[in-house]
Amino acid sequence: MRILITGATGQIGRWLLHTLAPNPGLELVLALRRPQPQLDSLRAWLAARHMQPAATLRALPFDLDHPDRAARLVKEAQPDMLVHLAARFAWGLSPQQAWRANGLTSLALLRALNHQAPQARFLHVSGFMLQHRAHLARLGLDETGQTKDWPAVYCRAGGYEASKLQAHVEMRALAAALAHPLLVLHPATVAGHSVEGELPDHAALYQLCRQLLKGRLGALPGTPAHRLPLVAVDHVARFIAALVQDPQQRGGDYLLMDPASPPVPVLAQQLAQALGRPAPRRHLPIPLLRLLLKGLPGLARWSGSHPESLDFLVRDVAFDTAPAERLAAGWGLAHPPLEQVLAATARHVRERELRR
Ligand SMILES: NC(=O)c1ccc[n+]([C@@H]2O[C@H](COP(=O)([O-])OP(=O)(O)OC[C@H]3O[C@@H](n4cnc5c(N)ncnc54)[C@H](OP(=O)(O)O)[C@@H]3O)[C@@H](O)[C@H]2O)c1
């Protein structure tokens, strides 16, 4: 089975590679911005974890900012499945930048796959906020994510989140028009690996640990009832790897979220304990915090918080994780204990910050 993977160097992508690499029946074609150096560095990353891939690995050039190059990539790779993980995942993106990379390129990849390999499977990654009806309504979207005014959504949610929402809606419509089944994952905020704790510096949880470590978190965002829904990166990687290796799975939406994700005060307490720092007890309402972060860019820089990241804190939402949990249970997968994940994540951040 030949799998074309975009975003293999990312937080989820590298652990997916780690999970798939032992399978000698797989050919993994990695779509990378700088194919050779990035493939070499991924091989070194695997080797540092005592992993000599049994799967065949090769790399092809890919750039999310050029949707017009998607067809050539798919033609060269001729995959049986395309796992599209790459995204411009950053705060403060312009609507044009975000939509080109996260929307137009996803659509171009699906069109190309349907044209060149109509039987091949496509896995797309959206986000958990699509199941948060009240949030969608606040942004001006109906329950299916439709709106007549996308510019207003970009203005309210920021480029990253708005482009992921719009991409989801338009990918669904295109898949229906092409009659091409679509596998869609909706991960919660992705935490570090349950043993290694590794997660990138730009991840929301990294920034929260960093603020706690540096004593820069004077108050907790939201109310004691707010939660930051989380899922360990190794669970996400194992889930995608199982989907890849189960050709019966051709379509469906799966929300990946650890149901044990605690309220913010408990999360902060657990991370602070692992970091050897005190956790704040006071709370700041989210609208006020958003105003402060928008009005005082220096505060955002100093604290590492961005107003766009506050949208991922939720309260009183019942998320439906049952379809994903059923599939995972069928494959014998379970979430690693979240306390262990948080302790490993905090350890990783502390060690990395000490080395800076
Ligand atoms: N992590 C989360 O909390 C979370 C939650 C929900 C959904 N998701 C979604 O899950 C997917 C994977 O997320 P992640 O956390 O693994 O992301 P990540 O760590 O930010 O990695 C992003 C990946 O995209 C690639 N990329 C960025 N710009 C590119 C460009 N112009 N051309 C080609 N490749 C480019 C990066 O390659 P380089 O190494 O070359 O930069 C990297 O491999 C994304 O679609 C994201 O929206 C993530």
The ligand as an SDF file (V2000), in Angstrom:
LIG
                    3D

 48 52  0  0  0  0  0  0  0  0999 V2000
   -2.0140   20.1160   16.9300 N   0  0  0  0  0  0  0  0  0  0  0  0
   -3.2750   20.4050   17.2490 C   0  0  0  0  0  0  0  0  0  0  0  0
   -3.5930   20.8040   18.3860 O   0  0  0  0  0  0  0  0  0  0  0  0
   -4.3620   20.2470   16.1970 C   0  0  0  0  0  0  0  0  0  0  0  0
   -5.7110   20.2240   16.6230 C   0  0  0  0  0  0  0  0  0  0  0  0
   -6.7140   20.0770   15.6510 C   0  0  0  0  0  0  0  0  0  0  0  0
   -6.3690   19.9400   14.3210 C   0  0  0  0  0  0  0  0  0  0  0  0
   -5.0430   19.9520   13.9460 N   0  0  0  0  0  0  0  0  0  0  0  0
   -4.7270   19.8020   12.5210 C   0  0  0  0  0  0  0  0  0  0  0  0
   -3.9330   18.6280   12.3820 O   0  0  0  0  0  0  0  0  0  0  0  0
   -3.0490   18.7720   11.2680 C   0  0  0  0  0  0  0  0  0  0  0  0
   -1.6160   18.4840   11.7200 C   0  0  0  0  0  0  0  0  0  0  0  0
   -1.3310   19.3720   12.7930 O   0  0  0  0  0  0  0  0  0  0  0  0
    0.0940   19.4040   13.5230 P   0  0  0  0  0  0  0  0  0  0  0  0
   -0.1590   19.8100   14.9260 O   0  0  0  0  0  0  0  0  0  0  0  0
    0.8560   18.1650   13.2540 O   0  0  0  0  0  0  0  0  0  0  0  0
    0.7440   20.6410   12.7710 O   0  0  0  0  0  0  0  0  0  0  0  0
    2.2190   21.2420   12.8930 P   0  0  0  0  0  0  0  0  0  0  0  0
    2.9930   20.5850   13.9720 O   0  0  0  0  0  0  0  0  0  0  0  0
    2.0580   22.7260   12.9520 O   0  0  0  0  0  0  0  0  0  0  0  0
    2.8530   20.8340   11.4990 O   0  0  0  0  0  0  0  0  0  0  0  0
    2.4500   21.4640   10.3300 C   0  0  0  0  0  0  0  0  0  0  0  0
    2.9660   20.6470    9.1740 C   0  0  0  0  0  0  0  0  0  0  0  0
    2.5590   21.3360    7.9720 O   0  0  0  0  0  0  0  0  0  0  0  0
    3.7110   21.5550    7.1880 C   0  0  0  0  0  0  0  0  0  0  0  0
    3.6320   22.8170    6.4670 N   0  0  0  0  0  0  0  0  0  0  0  0
    3.4010   24.0540    6.9740 C   0  0  0  0  0  0  0  0  0  0  0  0
    3.4720   24.9640    5.9940 N   0  0  0  0  0  0  0  0  0  0  0  0
    3.7710   24.2950    4.8610 C   0  0  0  0  0  0  0  0  0  0  0  0
    3.9610   24.6700    3.5180 C   0  0  0  0  0  0  0  0  0  0  0  0
    3.8830   25.9530    3.1210 N   0  0  0  0  0  0  0  0  0  0  0  0
    4.2270   23.7040    2.6010 N   0  0  0  0  0  0  0  0  0  0  0  0
    4.3050   22.3980    2.9650 C   0  0  0  0  0  0  0  0  0  0  0  0
    4.1380   21.9670    4.2250 N   0  0  0  0  0  0  0  0  0  0  0  0
    3.8740   22.9170    5.1610 C   0  0  0  0  0  0  0  0  0  0  0  0
    4.8520   21.6390    8.1730 C   0  0  0  0  0  0  0  0  0  0  0  0
    6.0550   21.4100    7.4620 O   0  0  0  0  0  0  0  0  0  0  0  0
    7.4500   22.1430    7.8540 P   0  0  0  0  0  0  0  0  0  0  0  0
    8.1060   21.2300    8.8400 O   0  0  0  0  0  0  0  0  0  0  0  0
    8.1590   22.2150    6.5500 O   0  0  0  0  0  0  0  0  0  0  0  0
    7.0850   23.4850    8.4270 O   0  0  0  0  0  0  0  0  0  0  0  0
    4.4830   20.5330    9.1360 C   0  0  0  0  0  0  0  0  0  0  0  0
    4.8440   19.2910    8.6210 O   0  0  0  0  0  0  0  0  0  0  0  0
   -3.2670   20.1910   10.7490 C   0  0  0  0  0  0  0  0  0  0  0  0
   -4.1750   20.1330    9.6780 O   0  0  0  0  0  0  0  0  0  0  0  0
   -3.8940   20.9230   11.9220 C   0  0  0  0  0  0  0  0  0  0  0  0
   -4.7250   21.9920   11.4820 O   0  0  0  0  0  0  0  0  0  0  0  0
   -4.0370   20.0860   14.8580 C   0  0  0  0  0  0  0  0  0  0  0  0
  1  2  1  0
  2  3  2  0
  2  4  1  0
  4  5  1  0
  4 48  2  0
  5  6  2  0
  6  7  1  0
  7  8  2  0
  8  9  1  0
  8 48  1  0
  9 10  1  0
  9 46  1  0
 10 11  1  0
 11 12  1  0
 11 44  1  0
 12 13  1  0
 13 14  1  0
 14 15  2  0
 14 16  1  0
 14 17  1  0
 17 18  1  0
 18 19  2  0
 18 20  1  0
 18 21  1  0
 21 22  1  0
 22 23  1  0
 23 24  1  0
 23 42  1  0
 24 25  1  0
 25 26  1  0
 25 36  1  0
 26 27  1  0
 26 35  1  0
 27 28  2  0
 28 29  1  0
 29 30  1  0
 29 35  2  0
 30 31  1  0
 30 32  2  0
 32 33  1  0
 33 34  2  0
 34 35  1  0
 36 37  1  0
 36 42  1  0
 37 38  1  0
 38 39  2  0
 38 40  1  0
 38 41  1  0
 42 43  1  0
 44 45  1  0
 44 46  1  0
 46 47  1  0
M  CHG  2   8   1  16  -1
M  END
$$$$
